[in-house]
Amino acid sequence: MSEQSELKVASKESVALEMAMDIANREKFYDDSSTYRKKLLDLYAECLYATNGYREV
């Protein structure tokens, strides 16, 4: 008998947002308010790209 586990994720976008926010907090993006928005949006775009399977390993 094989056991199956189900991964419950709302969406790729929500995973990308959570990942981006976690990275931004760890890298202290908020320290520089003049670049925070651009850095966060660029990071979110990169995370979206990765969660859609386009990032090369």
mmCIF file as Biopython writes it, N, C-alpha, C and O atoms, coordinates in Angstrom:
data_model
#
loop_
_atom_site.group_PDB
_atom_site.id
_atom_site.type_symbol
_atom_site.label_atom_id
_atom_site.label_alt_id
_atom_site.label_comp_id
_atom_site.label_asym_id
_atom_site.label_entity_id
_atom_site.label_seq_id
_atom_site.pdbx_PDB_ins_code
_atom_site.Cartn_x
_atom_site.Cartn_y
_atom_site.Cartn_z
_atom_site.occupancy
_atom_site.B_iso_or_equiv
_atom_site.auth_seq_id
_atom_site.auth_asym_id
_atom_site.pdbx_PDB_model_num
ATOM 1   N N  . MET A ? 1  ? 0.842  -1.176 0.000   1.0 0.0 1  A 1 
ATOM 2   C CA . MET A ? 1  ? 0.000  0.000  0.000   1.0 0.0 1  A 1 
ATOM 3   C C  . MET A ? 1  ? 0.890  1.243  0.000   1.0 0.0 1  A 1 
ATOM 4   O O  . MET A ? 1  ? 1.737  1.401  0.879   1.0 0.0 1  A 1 
ATOM 5   N N  . SER A ? 2  ? 0.704  2.098  -0.957  1.0 0.0 2  A 1 
ATOM 6   C CA . SER A ? 2  ? 1.511  3.309  -1.025  1.0 0.0 2  A 1 
ATOM 7   C C  . SER A ? 2  ? 0.776  4.452  -0.341  1.0 0.0 2  A 1 
ATOM 8   O O  . SER A ? 2  ? -0.443 4.596  -0.436  1.0 0.0 2  A 1 
ATOM 9   N N  . GLU A ? 3  ? 1.560  5.245  0.342   1.0 0.0 3  A 1 
ATOM 10  C CA . GLU A ? 3  ? 0.996  6.406  1.012   1.0 0.0 3  A 1 
ATOM 11  C C  . GLU A ? 3  ? 1.177  7.625  0.113   1.0 0.0 3  A 1 
ATOM 12  O O  . GLU A ? 3  ? 2.227  7.808  -0.502  1.0 0.0 3  A 1 
ATOM 13  N N  . GLN A ? 4  ? 0.162  8.433  0.050   1.0 0.0 4  A 1 
ATOM 14  C CA . GLN A ? 4  ? 0.240  9.652  -0.731  1.0 0.0 4  A 1 
ATOM 15  C C  . GLN A ? 4  ? 0.085  10.844 0.199   1.0 0.0 4  A 1 
ATOM 16  O O  . GLN A ? 4  ? -0.738 10.833 1.115   1.0 0.0 4  A 1 
ATOM 17  N N  . SER A ? 5  ? 0.871  11.846 -0.044  1.0 0.0 5  A 1 
ATOM 18  C CA . SER A ? 5  ? 0.700  13.086 0.707   1.0 0.0 5  A 1 
ATOM 19  C C  . SER A ? 5  ? 0.331  14.180 -0.272  1.0 0.0 5  A 1 
ATOM 20  O O  . SER A ? 5  ? 0.829  14.222 -1.398  1.0 0.0 5  A 1 
ATOM 21  N N  . GLU A ? 6  ? -0.521 15.038 0.158   1.0 0.0 6  A 1 
ATOM 22  C CA . GLU A ? 6  ? -1.004 16.102 -0.710  1.0 0.0 6  A 1 
ATOM 23  C C  . GLU A ? 6  ? -0.446 17.436 -0.241  1.0 0.0 6  A 1 
ATOM 24  O O  . GLU A ? 6  ? -0.584 17.805 0.926   1.0 0.0 6  A 1 
ATOM 25  N N  . LEU A ? 7  ? 0.171  18.141 -1.143  1.0 0.0 7  A 1 
ATOM 26  C CA . LEU A ? 7  ? 0.708  19.458 -0.839  1.0 0.0 7  A 1 
ATOM 27  C C  . LEU A ? 7  ? -0.375 20.490 -1.121  1.0 0.0 7  A 1 
ATOM 28  O O  . LEU A ? 7  ? -0.883 20.585 -2.238  1.0 0.0 7  A 1 
ATOM 29  N N  . LYS A ? 8  ? -0.720 21.256 -0.102  1.0 0.0 8  A 1 
ATOM 30  C CA . LYS A ? 8  ? -1.774 22.256 -0.270  1.0 0.0 8  A 1 
ATOM 31  C C  . LYS A ? 8  ? -1.153 23.646 -0.322  1.0 0.0 8  A 1 
ATOM 32  O O  . LYS A ? 8  ? -0.720 24.191 0.693   1.0 0.0 8  A 1 
ATOM 33  N N  . VAL A ? 9  ? -1.121 24.199 -1.516  1.0 0.0 9  A 1 
ATOM 34  C CA . VAL A ? 9  ? -0.567 25.527 -1.749  1.0 0.0 9  A 1 
ATOM 35  C C  . VAL A ? 9  ? -1.623 26.327 -2.495  1.0 0.0 9  A 1 
ATOM 36  O O  . VAL A ? 9  ? -2.225 25.845 -3.455  1.0 0.0 9  A 1 
ATOM 37  N N  . ALA A ? 10 ? -1.837 27.554 -2.042  1.0 0.0 10 A 1 
ATOM 38  C CA . ALA A ? 10 ? -2.875 28.381 -2.657  1.0 0.0 10 A 1 
ATOM 39  C C  . ALA A ? 10 ? -2.573 28.663 -4.125  1.0 0.0 10 A 1 
ATOM 40  O O  . ALA A ? 10 ? -3.438 28.484 -4.982  1.0 0.0 10 A 1 
ATOM 41  N N  . SER A ? 11 ? -1.353 29.103 -4.418  1.0 0.0 11 A 1 
ATOM 42  C CA . SER A ? 11 ? -0.986 29.414 -5.794  1.0 0.0 11 A 1 
ATOM 43  C C  . SER A ? 11 ? 0.522  29.600 -5.895  1.0 0.0 11 A 1 
ATOM 44  O O  . SER A ? 11 ? 1.213  29.770 -4.891  1.0 0.0 11 A 1 
ATOM 45  N N  . LYS A ? 12 ? 1.013  29.563 -7.121  1.0 0.0 12 A 1 
ATOM 46  C CA . LYS A ? 12 ? 2.436  29.826 -7.351  1.0 0.0 12 A 1 
ATOM 47  C C  . LYS A ? 12 ? 2.781  31.250 -6.942  1.0 0.0 12 A 1 
ATOM 48  O O  . LYS A ? 12 ? 3.871  31.520 -6.436  1.0 0.0 12 A 1 
ATOM 49  N N  . GLU A ? 13 ? 1.840  32.153 -7.166  1.0 0.0 13 A 1 
ATOM 50  C CA . GLU A ? 13 ? 2.059  33.549 -6.818  1.0 0.0 13 A 1 
ATOM 51  C C  . GLU A ? 13 ? 2.207  33.733 -5.308  1.0 0.0 13 A 1 
ATOM 52  O O  . GLU A ? 13 ? 3.052  34.503 -4.852  1.0 0.0 13 A 1 
ATOM 53  N N  . SER A ? 14 ? 1.380  33.023 -4.536  1.0 0.0 14 A 1 
ATOM 54  C CA . SER A ? 14 ? 1.479  33.168 -3.084  1.0 0.0 14 A 1 
ATOM 55  C C  . SER A ? 14 ? 2.781  32.573 -2.558  1.0 0.0 14 A 1 
ATOM 56  O O  . SER A ? 14 ? 3.357  33.093 -1.602  1.0 0.0 14 A 1 
ATOM 57  N N  . VAL A ? 15 ? 3.249  31.493 -3.169  1.0 0.0 15 A 1 
ATOM 58  C CA . VAL A ? 15 ? 4.531  30.910 -2.792  1.0 0.0 15 A 1 
ATOM 59  C C  . VAL A ? 15 ? 5.657  31.883 -3.129  1.0 0.0 15 A 1 
ATOM 60  O O  . VAL A ? 15 ? 6.566  32.087 -2.324  1.0 0.0 15 A 1 
ATOM 61  N N  . ALA A ? 16 ? 5.597  32.480 -4.308  1.0 0.0 16 A 1 
ATOM 62  C CA . ALA A ? 16 ? 6.614  33.442 -4.729  1.0 0.0 16 A 1 
ATOM 63  C C  . ALA A ? 16 ? 6.637  34.653 -3.802  1.0 0.0 16 A 1 
ATOM 64  O O  . ALA A ? 16 ? 7.711  35.137 -3.446  1.0 0.0 16 A 1 
ATOM 65  N N  . LEU A ? 17 ? 5.470  35.144 -3.409  1.0 0.0 17 A 1 
ATOM 66  C CA . LEU A ? 17 ? 5.407  36.297 -2.517  1.0 0.0 17 A 1 
ATOM 67  C C  . LEU A ? 17 ? 5.994  35.956 -1.150  1.0 0.0 17 A 1 
ATOM 68  O O  . LEU A ? 17 ? 6.778  36.730 -0.600  1.0 0.0 17 A 1 
ATOM 69  N N  . GLU A ? 18 ? 5.627  34.824 -0.612  1.0 0.0 18 A 1 
ATOM 70  C CA . GLU A ? 18 ? 6.156  34.409 0.694   1.0 0.0 18 A 1 
ATOM 71  C C  . GLU A ? 18 ? 7.676  34.246 0.631   1.0 0.0 18 A 1 
ATOM 72  O O  . GLU A ? 18 ? 8.395  34.671 1.536   1.0 0.0 18 A 1 
ATOM 73  N N  . MET A ? 19 ? 8.151  33.628 -0.445  1.0 0.0 19 A 1 
ATOM 74  C CA . MET A ? 19 ? 9.587  33.441 -0.614  1.0 0.0 19 A 1 
ATOM 75  C C  . MET A ? 19 ? 10.297 34.804 -0.727  1.0 0.0 19 A 1 
ATOM 76  O O  . MET A ? 19 ? 11.332 35.015 -0.096  1.0 0.0 19 A 1 
ATOM 77  N N  . ALA A ? 20 ? 9.750  35.706 -1.513  1.0 0.0 20 A 1 
ATOM 78  C CA . ALA A ? 20 ? 10.353 37.027 -1.695  1.0 0.0 20 A 1 
ATOM 79  C C  . ALA A ? 20 ? 10.386 37.805 -0.383  1.0 0.0 20 A 1 
ATOM 80  O O  . ALA A ? 20 ? 11.395 38.432 -0.063  1.0 0.0 20 A 1 
ATOM 81  N N  . MET A ? 21 ? 9.304  37.771 0.371   1.0 0.0 21 A 1 
ATOM 82  C CA . MET A ? 21 ? 9.261  38.488 1.639   1.0 0.0 21 A 1 
ATOM 83  C C  . MET A ? 21 ? 10.266 37.906 2.635   1.0 0.0 21 A 1 
ATOM 84  O O  . MET A ? 21 ? 10.909 38.648 3.378   1.0 0.0 21 A 1 
ATOM 85  N N  . ASP A ? 22 ? 10.397 36.595 2.647   1.0 0.0 22 A 1 
ATOM 86  C CA . ASP A ? 22 ? 11.356 35.947 3.540   1.0 0.0 22 A 1 
ATOM 87  C C  . ASP A ? 22 ? 12.787 36.350 3.187   1.0 0.0 22 A 1 
ATOM 88  O O  . ASP A ? 22 ? 13.579 36.688 4.067   1.0 0.0 22 A 1 
ATOM 89  N N  . ILE A ? 23 ? 13.111 36.313 1.901   1.0 0.0 23 A 1 
ATOM 90  C CA . ILE A ? 23 ? 14.456 36.698 1.455   1.0 0.0 23 A 1 
ATOM 91  C C  . ILE A ? 23 ? 14.703 38.177 1.744   1.0 0.0 23 A 1 
ATOM 92  O O  . ILE A ? 23 ? 15.775 38.540 2.227   1.0 0.0 23 A 1 
ATOM 93  N N  . ALA A ? 24 ? 13.733 39.023 1.459   1.0 0.0 24 A 1 
ATOM 94  C CA . ALA A ? 24 ? 13.878 40.461 1.695   1.0 0.0 24 A 1 
ATOM 95  C C  . ALA A ? 24 ? 14.134 40.753 3.168   1.0 0.0 24 A 1 
ATOM 96  O O  . ALA A ? 24 ? 14.953 41.610 3.500   1.0 0.0 24 A 1 
ATOM 97  N N  . ASN A ? 25 ? 13.446 40.054 4.037   1.0 0.0 25 A 1 
ATOM 98  C CA . ASN A ? 25 ? 13.660 40.247 5.477   1.0 0.0 25 A 1 
ATOM 99  C C  . ASN A ? 25 ? 15.034 39.762 5.907   1.0 0.0 25 A 1 
ATOM 100 O O  . ASN A ? 25 ? 15.714 40.422 6.692   1.0 0.0 25 A 1 
ATOM 101 N N  . ARG A ? 26 ? 15.440 38.613 5.397   1.0 0.0 26 A 1 
ATOM 102 C CA . ARG A ? 26 ? 16.753 38.069 5.760   1.0 0.0 26 A 1 
ATOM 103 C C  . ARG A ? 26 ? 17.890 38.954 5.253   1.0 0.0 26 A 1 
ATOM 104 O O  . ARG A ? 26 ? 18.911 39.101 5.925   1.0 0.0 26 A 1 
ATOM 105 N N  . GLU A ? 27 ? 17.716 39.537 4.083   1.0 0.0 27 A 1 
ATOM 106 C CA . GLU A ? 27 ? 18.756 40.388 3.497   1.0 0.0 27 A 1 
ATOM 107 C C  . GLU A ? 27 ? 18.590 41.862 3.878   1.0 0.0 27 A 1 
ATOM 108 O O  . GLU A ? 27 ? 19.335 42.723 3.411   1.0 0.0 27 A 1 
ATOM 109 N N  . LYS A ? 28 ? 17.609 42.133 4.729   1.0 0.0 28 A 1 
ATOM 110 C CA . LYS A ? 28 ? 17.367 43.482 5.266   1.0 0.0 28 A 1 
ATOM 111 C C  . LYS A ? 28 ? 17.190 44.543 4.180   1.0 0.0 28 A 1 
ATOM 112 O O  . LYS A ? 28 ? 17.813 45.604 4.223   1.0 0.0 28 A 1 
ATOM 113 N N  . PHE A ? 29 ? 16.339 44.239 3.217   1.0 0.0 29 A 1 
ATOM 114 C CA . PHE A ? 29 ? 16.028 45.202 2.154   1.0 0.0 29 A 1 
ATOM 115 C C  . PHE A ? 29 ? 15.466 46.496 2.732   1.0 0.0 29 A 1 
ATOM 116 O O  . PHE A ? 29 ? 15.689 47.568 2.170   1.0 0.0 29 A 1 
ATOM 117 N N  . TYR A ? 30 ? 14.741 46.412 3.847   1.0 0.0 30 A 1 
ATOM 118 C CA . TYR A ? 30 ? 14.056 47.558 4.424   1.0 0.0 30 A 1 
ATOM 119 C C  . TYR A ? 30 ? 15.022 48.600 4.990   1.0 0.0 30 A 1 
ATOM 120 O O  . TYR A ? 30 ? 14.601 49.713 5.305   1.0 0.0 30 A 1 
ATOM 121 N N  . ASP A ? 31 ? 16.311 48.263 5.126   1.0 0.0 31 A 1 
ATOM 122 C CA . ASP A ? 31 ? 17.289 49.218 5.648   1.0 0.0 31 A 1 
ATOM 123 C C  . ASP A ? 31 ? 17.447 50.449 4.756   1.0 0.0 31 A 1 
ATOM 124 O O  . ASP A ? 31 ? 17.766 51.532 5.245   1.0 0.0 31 A 1 
ATOM 125 N N  . ASP A ? 32 ? 17.227 50.289 3.471   1.0 0.0 32 A 1 
ATOM 126 C CA . ASP A ? 32 ? 17.367 51.412 2.539   1.0 0.0 32 A 1 
ATOM 127 C C  . ASP A ? 32 ? 16.012 51.668 1.877   1.0 0.0 32 A 1 
ATOM 128 O O  . ASP A ? 32 ? 15.660 51.017 0.893   1.0 0.0 32 A 1 
ATOM 129 N N  . SER A ? 33 ? 15.273 52.604 2.417   1.0 0.0 33 A 1 
ATOM 130 C CA . SER A ? 33 ? 13.920 52.857 1.915   1.0 0.0 33 A 1 
ATOM 131 C C  . SER A ? 33 ? 13.895 53.389 0.486   1.0 0.0 33 A 1 
ATOM 132 O O  . SER A ? 33 ? 12.875 53.278 -0.194  1.0 0.0 33 A 1 
ATOM 133 N N  . SER A ? 34 ? 14.995 53.961 0.026   1.0 0.0 34 A 1 
ATOM 134 C CA . SER A ? 34 ? 15.017 54.515 -1.331  1.0 0.0 34 A 1 
ATOM 135 C C  . SER A ? 34 ? 15.068 53.419 -2.401  1.0 0.0 34 A 1 
ATOM 136 O O  . SER A ? 34 ? 14.671 53.658 -3.541  1.0 0.0 34 A 1 
ATOM 137 N N  . THR A ? 35 ? 15.550 52.227 -2.052  1.0 0.0 35 A 1 
ATOM 138 C CA . THR A ? 35 ? 15.636 51.134 -3.032  1.0 0.0 35 A 1 
ATOM 139 C C  . THR A ? 35 ? 14.771 49.937 -2.666  1.0 0.0 35 A 1 
ATOM 140 O O  . THR A ? 35 ? 14.736 48.949 -3.399  1.0 0.0 35 A 1 
ATOM 141 N N  . TYR A ? 36 ? 14.071 50.020 -1.535  1.0 0.0 36 A 1 
ATOM 142 C CA . TYR A ? 36 ? 13.294 48.878 -1.046  1.0 0.0 36 A 1 
ATOM 143 C C  . TYR A ? 36 ? 12.287 48.364 -2.076  1.0 0.0 36 A 1 
ATOM 144 O O  . TYR A ? 36 ? 12.244 47.170 -2.372  1.0 0.0 36 A 1 
ATOM 145 N N  . ARG A ? 37 ? 11.491 49.265 -2.610  1.0 0.0 37 A 1 
ATOM 146 C CA . ARG A ? 37 ? 10.429 48.858 -3.539  1.0 0.0 37 A 1 
ATOM 147 C C  . ARG A ? 37 ? 11.004 48.185 -4.789  1.0 0.0 37 A 1 
ATOM 148 O O  . ARG A ? 37 ? 10.529 47.122 -5.187  1.0 0.0 37 A 1 
ATOM 149 N N  . LYS A ? 38 ? 12.012 48.786 -5.405  1.0 0.0 38 A 1 
ATOM 150 C CA . LYS A ? 38 ? 12.600 48.214 -6.613  1.0 0.0 38 A 1 
ATOM 151 C C  . LYS A ? 38 ? 13.209 46.848 -6.325  1.0 0.0 38 A 1 
ATOM 152 O O  . LYS A ? 38 ? 13.002 45.902 -7.086  1.0 0.0 38 A 1 
ATOM 153 N N  . LYS A ? 39 ? 13.952 46.739 -5.238  1.0 0.0 39 A 1 
ATOM 154 C CA . LYS A ? 39 ? 14.572 45.462 -4.885  1.0 0.0 39 A 1 
ATOM 155 C C  . LYS A ? 39 ? 13.520 44.389 -4.631  1.0 0.0 39 A 1 
ATOM 156 O O  . LYS A ? 39 ? 13.660 43.255 -5.087  1.0 0.0 39 A 1 
ATOM 157 N N  . LEU A ? 40 ? 12.454 44.755 -3.894  1.0 0.0 40 A 1 
ATOM 158 C CA . LEU A ? 40 ? 11.411 43.786 -3.573  1.0 0.0 40 A 1 
ATOM 159 C C  . LEU A ? 40 ? 10.667 43.335 -4.828  1.0 0.0 40 A 1 
ATOM 160 O O  . LEU A ? 40 ? 10.397 42.146 -4.996  1.0 0.0 40 A 1 
ATOM 161 N N  . LEU A ? 41 ? 10.335 44.278 -5.705  1.0 0.0 41 A 1 
ATOM 162 C CA . LEU A ? 41 ? 9.623  43.916 -6.937  1.0 0.0 41 A 1 
ATOM 163 C C  . LEU A ? 41 ? 10.493 43.054 -7.861  1.0 0.0 41 A 1 
ATOM 164 O O  . LEU A ? 41 ? 10.004 42.108 -8.479  1.0 0.0 41 A 1 
ATOM 165 N N  . ASP A ? 42 ? 11.775 43.387 -7.949  1.0 0.0 42 A 1 
ATOM 166 C CA . ASP A ? 42 ? 12.691 42.568 -8.751  1.0 0.0 42 A 1 
ATOM 167 C C  . ASP A ? 42 ? 12.815 41.163 -8.175  1.0 0.0 42 A 1 
ATOM 168 O O  . ASP A ? 42 ? 12.826 40.176 -8.910  1.0 0.0 42 A 1 
ATOM 169 N N  . LEU A ? 43 ? 12.907 41.089 -6.856  1.0 0.0 43 A 1 
ATOM 170 C CA . LEU A ? 43 ? 13.009 39.784 -6.196  1.0 0.0 43 A 1 
ATOM 171 C C  . LEU A ? 43 ? 11.730 38.980 -6.386  1.0 0.0 43 A 1 
ATOM 172 O O  . LEU A ? 43 ? 11.790 37.777 -6.641  1.0 0.0 43 A 1 
ATOM 173 N N  . TYR A ? 44 ? 10.578 39.626 -6.266  1.0 0.0 44 A 1 
ATOM 174 C CA . TYR A ? 44 ? 9.299  38.937 -6.477  1.0 0.0 44 A 1 
ATOM 175 C C  . TYR A ? 44 ? 9.204  38.400 -7.909  1.0 0.0 44 A 1 
ATOM 176 O O  . TYR A ? 44 ? 8.745  37.279 -8.129  1.0 0.0 44 A 1 
ATOM 177 N N  . ALA A ? 45 ? 9.639  39.201 -8.870  1.0 0.0 45 A 1 
ATOM 178 C CA . ALA A ? 45 ? 9.636  38.741 -10.267 1.0 0.0 45 A 1 
ATOM 179 C C  . ALA A ? 45 ? 10.532 37.522 -10.433 1.0 0.0 45 A 1 
ATOM 180 O O  . ALA A ? 45 ? 10.177 36.577 -11.138 1.0 0.0 45 A 1 
ATOM 181 N N  . GLU A ? 46 ? 11.688 37.543 -9.786  1.0 0.0 46 A 1 
ATOM 182 C CA . GLU A ? 46 ? 12.600 36.394 -9.847  1.0 0.0 46 A 1 
ATOM 183 C C  . GLU A ? 46 ? 11.972 35.165 -9.201  1.0 0.0 46 A 1 
ATOM 184 O O  . GLU A ? 46 ? 12.118 34.052 -9.705  1.0 0.0 46 A 1 
ATOM 185 N N  . CYS A ? 47 ? 11.277 35.364 -8.092  1.0 0.0 47 A 1 
ATOM 186 C CA . CYS A ? 47 ? 10.615 34.248 -7.411  1.0 0.0 47 A 1 
ATOM 187 C C  . CYS A ? 47 ? 9.454  33.697 -8.246  1.0 0.0 47 A 1 
ATOM 188 O O  . CYS A ? 47 ? 9.237  32.486 -8.284  1.0 0.0 47 A 1 
ATOM 189 N N  . LEU A ? 48 ? 8.714  34.579 -8.910  1.0 0.0 48 A 1 
ATOM 190 C CA . LEU A ? 48 ? 7.643  34.122 -9.814  1.0 0.0 48 A 1 
ATOM 191 C C  . LEU A ? 48 ? 8.219  33.271 -10.938 1.0 0.0 48 A 1 
ATOM 192 O O  . LEU A ? 48 ? 7.678  32.221 -11.286 1.0 0.0 48 A 1 
ATOM 193 N N  . TYR A ? 49 ? 9.308  33.737 -11.487 1.0 0.0 49 A 1 
ATOM 194 C CA . TYR A ? 49 ? 10.000 33.016 -12.555 1.0 0.0 49 A 1 
ATOM 195 C C  . TYR A ? 49 ? 10.387 31.610 -12.065 1.0 0.0 49 A 1 
ATOM 196 O O  . TYR A ? 49 ? 10.198 30.621 -12.774 1.0 0.0 49 A 1 
ATOM 197 N N  . ALA A ? 50 ? 10.927 31.542 -10.855 1.0 0.0 50 A 1 
ATOM 198 C CA . ALA A ? 50 ? 11.362 30.262 -10.299 1.0 0.0 50 A 1 
ATOM 199 C C  . ALA A ? 50 ? 10.177 29.340 -9.999  1.0 0.0 50 A 1 
ATOM 200 O O  . ALA A ? 50 ? 10.246 28.143 -10.276 1.0 0.0 50 A 1 
ATOM 201 N N  . THR A ? 51 ? 9.093  29.881 -9.438  1.0 0.0 51 A 1 
ATOM 202 C CA . THR A ? 51 ? 7.953  29.025 -9.086  1.0 0.0 51 A 1 
ATOM 203 C C  . THR A ? 51 ? 7.191  28.537 -10.315 1.0 0.0 51 A 1 
ATOM 204 O O  . THR A ? 51 ? 6.401  27.597 -10.227 1.0 0.0 51 A 1 
ATOM 205 N N  . ASN A ? 52 ? 7.425  29.166 -11.439 1.0 0.0 52 A 1 
ATOM 206 C CA . ASN A ? 52 ? 6.785  28.709 -12.675 1.0 0.0 52 A 1 
ATOM 207 C C  . ASN A ? 52 ? 7.655  27.702 -13.425 1.0 0.0 52 A 1 
ATOM 208 O O  . ASN A ? 52 ? 7.300  27.261 -14.518 1.0 0.0 52 A 1 
ATOM 209 N N  . GLY A ? 53 ? 8.787  27.345 -12.836 1.0 0.0 53 A 1 
ATOM 210 C CA . GLY A ? 53 ? 9.623  26.293 -13.413 1.0 0.0 53 A 1 
ATOM 211 C C  . GLY A ? 53 ? 10.576 26.748 -14.490 1.0 0.0 53 A 1 
ATOM 212 O O  . GLY A ? 53 ? 11.103 25.920 -15.233 1.0 0.0 53 A 1 
ATOM 213 N N  . TYR A ? 54 ? 10.813 28.044 -14.598 1.0 0.0 54 A 1 
ATOM 214 C CA . TYR A ? 54 ? 11.688 28.542 -15.663 1.0 0.0 54 A 1 
ATOM 215 C C  . TYR A ? 54 ? 13.133 28.695 -15.244 1.0 0.0 54 A 1 
ATOM 216 O O  . TYR A ? 54 ? 14.013 28.829 -16.095 1.0 0.0 54 A 1 
ATOM 217 N N  . ARG A ? 55 ? 13.392 28.678 -13.956 1.0 0.0 55 A 1 
ATOM 218 C CA . ARG A ? 55 ? 14.764 28.885 -13.467 1.0 0.0 55 A 1 
ATOM 219 C C  . ARG A ? 55 ? 15.596 27.646 -13.699 1.0 0.0 55 A 1 
ATOM 220 O O  . ARG A ? 55 ? 15.194 26.537 -13.347 1.0 0.0 55 A 1 
ATOM 221 N N  . GLU A ? 56 ? 16.772 27.842 -14.301 1.0 0.0 56 A 1 
ATOM 222 C CA . GLU A ? 56 ? 17.680 26.722 -14.532 1.0 0.0 56 A 1 
ATOM 223 C C  . GLU A ? 56 ? 18.447 26.434 -13.264 1.0 0.0 56 A 1 
ATOM 224 O O  . GLU A ? 56 ? 18.843 27.348 -12.540 1.0 0.0 56 A 1 
ATOM 225 N N  . VAL A ? 57 ? 18.651 25.172 -13.004 1.0 0.0 57 A 1 
ATOM 226 C CA . VAL A ? 57 ? 19.386 24.760 -11.806 1.0 0.0 57 A 1 
ATOM 227 C C  . VAL A ? 57 ? 20.860 24.747 -12.089 1.0 0.0 57 A 1 
ATOM 228 O O  . VAL A ? 57 ? 21.655 24.426 -11.205 1.0 0.0 57 A 1 
#
